[in-house]
Amino acid sequence: MERRPEPELMLAEEQARAYAEADFEEPHNRFVELFQETFPDQDAQGYVLDLGCGPADVSLRFARAYPGCIVHGVDASKTMLNFGNQAIRKQQLEDRVQLFQSYLPTKSLPLDKYDAVMSNSLLHHLRDPQVLWETIKQFAGGAAPVFVMDLMRPTSETQAKELTQTYAEGEPEILKRDFYNSLLAAYRPGEIESHLEKARLAHFSVRVISDRHLIVHGRSGDAQRPLSSALCARA
Ligand SMILES: C[S@@+](CC[C@H](N)C(=O)[O-])C[C@H]1O[C@@H](n2cnc3c(N)ncnc32)[C@H](O)[C@@H]1O
């Protein structure tokens, strides 16, 4: 099945609210657990960049799992960031999770280099997937862990409908519609592998982890660079 792009940004209040209020406990906890399994020696201290952070649910879960880190979440949607800032205040993590409005690609973020870069469910929104990989190359510090999770496009519309029924059945219509559209907009593992090759990140691994999710992970910089678990301390 051909990829069917969806709008990049989630700007509408109703759409952002439905997303912010949805229960993503299972996949978002899984995101953090998979990061921990992928980089077991990594005590994530220092600055972590969350690309396309939306309402910051993953940023917050990550910050709670790694008390030594500060997360900078970036998203172009002010509406999403407003929901994110409410959640940050509620959890009293203002000093450790900070959000910035920025449309990717960008030449500047609050820091030039980050100690780790992560992203959940941004890739399928991007018309040009190189935006994600080039941003990672630009902002991930030497040998920084990079961890991306996203949806995987099913092989047919029928399968997309079945997945929507299985995983979004009790959700509001708008969320069901977004989930279905996101499945159709997602990339296939082989497509991502070619994007990584083009970005000269062929040393990154792509792994299917469920009937609808895949992860991409690796270290920034040269594949031959020795792995270092030492992250910069907080500035
Ligand atoms: C499906 S949401 C994921 C939010 C969050 N990462 C999560 O897992 O809950 C995708 C987010 O990416 C943002 N986004 C899409 N394209 C973007 C771009 N080019 N620059 C910045 N943000 C973008 C959207 O506004 C939206 O908030």
The ligand as an SDF file (V2000), in Angstrom:
LIG
                    3D

 27 29  0  0  0  0  0  0  0  0999 V2000
    1.6930   12.4010   16.9430 C   0  0  0  0  0  0  0  0  0  0  0  0
    2.3630   13.7800   17.7460 S   0  0  0  0  0  0  0  0  0  0  0  0
    3.5230   13.0040   18.8360 C   0  0  0  0  0  0  0  0  0  0  0  0
    3.7230   13.7810   20.0950 C   0  0  0  0  0  0  0  0  0  0  0  0
    4.6450   13.1390   21.1440 C   0  0  0  0  0  0  0  0  0  0  0  0
    5.9620   12.8820   20.6500 N   0  0  0  0  0  0  0  0  0  0  0  0
    4.0310   11.8880   21.6880 C   0  0  0  0  0  0  0  0  0  0  0  0
    4.5730   10.8140   21.4300 O   0  0  0  0  0  0  0  0  0  0  0  0
    3.0190   11.9620   22.3990 O   0  0  0  0  0  0  0  0  0  0  0  0
    3.4290   14.5170   16.5150 C   0  0  0  0  0  0  0  0  0  0  0  0
    3.8720   15.9190   16.8570 C   0  0  0  0  0  0  0  0  0  0  0  0
    4.8650   16.3510   15.9260 O   0  0  0  0  0  0  0  0  0  0  0  0
    4.6640   17.7220   15.6480 C   0  0  0  0  0  0  0  0  0  0  0  0
    5.3220   18.0310   14.3630 N   0  0  0  0  0  0  0  0  0  0  0  0
    5.0440   17.4780   13.1620 C   0  0  0  0  0  0  0  0  0  0  0  0
    5.8670   17.9720   12.2220 N   0  0  0  0  0  0  0  0  0  0  0  0
    6.6910   18.8590   12.8400 C   0  0  0  0  0  0  0  0  0  0  0  0
    7.7400   19.7120   12.3990 C   0  0  0  0  0  0  0  0  0  0  0  0
    8.1300   19.7390   11.1090 N   0  0  0  0  0  0  0  0  0  0  0  0
    8.3630   20.4870   13.3100 N   0  0  0  0  0  0  0  0  0  0  0  0
    7.9770   20.4660   14.6210 C   0  0  0  0  0  0  0  0  0  0  0  0
    6.9800   19.6880   15.0920 N   0  0  0  0  0  0  0  0  0  0  0  0
    6.3450   18.8930   14.2150 C   0  0  0  0  0  0  0  0  0  0  0  0
    3.1430   17.8690   15.6390 C   0  0  0  0  0  0  0  0  0  0  0  0
    2.7460   19.2070   15.8420 O   0  0  0  0  0  0  0  0  0  0  0  0
    2.7400   16.9470   16.7720 C   0  0  0  0  0  0  0  0  0  0  0  0
    2.6370   17.6320   17.9970 O   0  0  0  0  0  0  0  0  0  0  0  0
  1  2  1  0
  2  3  1  0
  2 10  1  0
  3  4  1  0
  4  5  1  0
  5  6  1  0
  5  7  1  0
  7  8  2  0
  7  9  1  0
 10 11  1  0
 11 12  1  0
 11 26  1  0
 12 13  1  0
 13 14  1  0
 13 24  1  0
 14 15  1  0
 14 23  1  0
 15 16  2  0
 16 17  1  0
 17 18  1  0
 17 23  2  0
 18 19  1  0
 18 20  2  0
 20 21  1  0
 21 22  2  0
 22 23  1  0
 24 25  1  0
 24 26  1  0
 26 27  1  0
M  CHG  2   2   1   9  -1
M  END
$$$$
